[in-house]
Amino acid sequence: MQRYILGRLALAVPTLFGITVLIFLAMRVLPGDPVAMIASEGQGTYTLTQEELAAARHSLGLDRPLYMQYLSWMSDVAHGDLGRSFWRGDPIRDLIARRGPITAQIALMAVAVSWLIGIPVGMFSAMWRRSLADYVTRFVVTVFMAVPSFWIGLVIVLVGVLWFTWRPPISIIYLWENPSGNLQMTIGPAVAMGAGLGAVTARITRSSVLEVLGEDYVRTARAKGLRNRLIIGRHVLKNALLPIITYSGLALGGLLGGSVAVERAFSVPGLGMALVQALNERDWMMIQNLVLLYGVIFTIINLVVDVSYGIFDPRVRYQ
Amino acid sequence: MQVRRFNSSRRSFLKLSALGAASAMLAACAAPAPTPTPVPKPTEPPKPQPAVAPTSAPAPTAAAAPAATAAPTAAAAKPTEAAKPTEAAKPAPTAASKPAPEGVMRPPEPNPKRGGTLRGAWGITTSSYDIHQGGSSNVLCHLYNNLVVLNLGDGIKTIVPDLARKWTVSEDGKTYTFDLREGVKYHDGTPFSSADVLASFQRIISPPSGIVSVNKDLFSVVDKIDAPDAKTFRFILKEPRVYFLELLADPAHVIYSKKHLDANGGDLRKVITPGTGPFMFKDYKEAEKWTFVKNPSYWDPELPYLDSLVLVHAAAWTDRGTAILTDQADMTWNCSIETWQEGQKRSDTIATNRLYNYGGYAILINTKKKPFDDPRVRRAINLAVSRQDLIKAFQTQEWINTTRWVPHGDRYALSTEEILKLPGYRADKKDDIAAAKKLLADAGYPDGFKGVDFLCASVAAHAEIMAPAFQEQLKRTLGIETKIRVQERALLVQEQQKGNFDMVLDTPGHLLSDIAPLASVYFKTGGSRNYGQFSNAEFDKTLAAVDSETDPAKRAPMIRKLEDILDNEPPWYPVGYTFHLPMWRKTAKGMGLELRQRAQWGRLDTAWIDK
């Protein structure tokens, strides 16, 4: 197992290197740079000359050769300092440290909500297959799969404001600072995202459970008179979990990167909103570091998901 | 890793995962649902009060106060009066515990209370911390002072001294001499002097290499600046400008310390440098919250009343409104129409106002490209496309007024009633469309034309509402077919600068309502934002005359002439200027928001909390 994990981590190095090169080049190839921000509308009445733009680029170090800019960034990353935003000079590390926990909490809560909704619904649907209840459940699940999570978020906010004069806090409140305020801030986005994820989880659970229900060992268990609850709990559910874990892991990776639409709906200052702001400002350093962070998150989560297979399914062996 | 007996379930899992991912992507790409709340039909703006005329007595100098009059009235300023010395302002009515020293702001309400925190909510991000270089003045201005400032006590209708104790204007209107306050200190204890004013305006007017002065053009009329002694500062202009003081009062023109400028190589983009303002910087959480605290050594010992000022990030208009409605913020400069209406229903706790904004929507036309080089084609478009329909289509997004070229609220702007009688602006399009078709036929395009490159920003409301609505009207009324090309907003200007467009939907605006500086930027031959390369010698000549004229009675007909030229040979299709919709809790006082007629996202020195 240790060798397997180390091997996977070693494989992650070229993956992450590739990500850094791709995002670095993508930022330089795409039209516009941080100076475009200052030259764009709403920033005064004066339009910069090419000389002034060049001087501004020089002052930001954007006229250095690409390899020097890349090495400078990698040097920052190697020293654990993720650099600073181009214009303001704010440390990016601080921004990630401040917003990361809220985004992570919402992501974990959303996955928890999706399991709480999706697994029971999926199992119910599978066990009463082709019944009226199954059709109704599948219809509802399809609806929730189709409804965008940000729309659910908007409904939550609107109902809160219009009926209860309440809306989730718009400034960060950490769980350890004020649990009640923190829950008010995070429960809405978690439910909005968890509902959609839960619908997908329910579909996966249903098909997975149906597949397991057809296995010989389930038939054997029934034949020997084992109670249905035991069959489901001990044999079916455990064996049906693998695809659910894989899906949830991938979804968690995406959510940890921040869900822009839902963060926007609830005004949650998470990592997704930070990325959008950085894109608007063409703050390359911020974009590069956030994308690198997402790469690291996905790599680690994929590894954790793979390792968890062995825990949930003893048939899985690592070599 | 080796997995046994897992093949079939992995396949099904992958199928389901792909389905889920596709659903998620579709959901993410979906357009936001339109808000179902009905919005009011844009109507005539509230009748503003008469423009405050500058007087020769020591009193606040009138800013370009909003006035919806057809032409300047007798109450307007006379040039001789403008040339007379204007001294310290008389304090606004207040029952403040201490008598106000000369030339300072006081809140409009009596007996302001001390203490507490005011929570503002709007988009508080900033590209840098240097206001002169485009940093967000509506956030950072609270740390600094200007030479003069718009008076919060009367709803920003007059200009009162700030770091200048008083000022005089020479008879010819070209020399502004400022007598600076003594004993003023920066937040770090550095004493303030005229050297700071000199250094600040030197970098605004003639920025060194690598420094980007975003309002440099506005000061091109300045011939010379100097500081004869530590307490005196002078601007010497090439020509008089009626709006020069108002320009100095804009929150973008704060005074920085020379010491701090020198210490940072003249570049403050990455430094929140101490100011002389009523609030001191305490903390900033990126795109989340600014915290400012009271400056205990402020040069006006009465101010500020607040212990702290917290600005929370609410980029979306709806979030700003809901933050006020749910008591998560005390005030916002502008919120969404539906939350503003909800605030109006809750008048026991919430107050609202509707203010003239000097920005709006327009379709800029490239006058150097065929067939738009023919003024008849541009005139036809202006006649045929219904502004009322565009405004209606956009009413869920932003409140646009029916306006002409002069921004609404300006003393020289025509009233909405008068504008609605004009060809091209009136609601009944029958005659206008007939005239437009004739113009187009005369220009050689009786059946319209195709292949027009219509550029717009990748803002949903622009690309999905305004641009298609304009496109449809052009095709339906004149047979002109356009192809909408969506460009990222930050890159739109670059495309415009290169002239890579036939038409472009833009949101032009200006700090000031006066048509002269606005037209110098957008319509004058070679103007810095004249992207459509409009050029008209008569217009330029008249504009130059308007800009240097100080007599309102003489300016008025010249401004009408400018508008007539623009109507006849339009460089744009102006949709209209917008309203800003401020909303605040009634416990937030001292800002004069209810007295205002125009929008300005600026200082909050006199704010107080009634709790």
Interface residues (C-beta under 8 A of the other chain):
Chain A: Y4 P31 G32 A36 M37 I38 A39 S40 E41 G42 Q43 G44 T45 Y46 T47 L48 E52 A55 A56 H58 S59 R84 S85 W87 R88 G89 D90 D94 L95 R98 M145 A146 V147 P148 S149 F150 W151 L154 V157 G160 V161 L162 T165 W166 R167 P169 I170 S171 I172 G196 V200 R203 I204 S207 S208 E211 L242 P243 T246 Y247 L250 A251 G254 V260 A261 R264 S267 P269 M273 A274 Q277 N280 E281 R282 D306 Y309 D313 R315 V316 R317 Y318 Q319
Chain B: M1 Q2 V3 R4 R5 F6 S8 S9 R10 S12 F13 L16 S17 L19 G20 S23 A24 L26 A27 A28 A30 P32 A33 A121 T125 T126 S127 S128 Y129 Q133 G134 S209 G210 V212 S213 V214 N215 K216 D217 L218 A252 D267 R269 K270 V271 K285 E286 A287 E288 K289 V312 H313 A314 A315 A316 D319 T322 A323 L325 T326 D327 Q328 A329 T339 E342 E488 R489 A490 L491 L492 V493 Q494 Q497 D506 T507 P508 G509 H510 L511 P517 V521 S528 R529
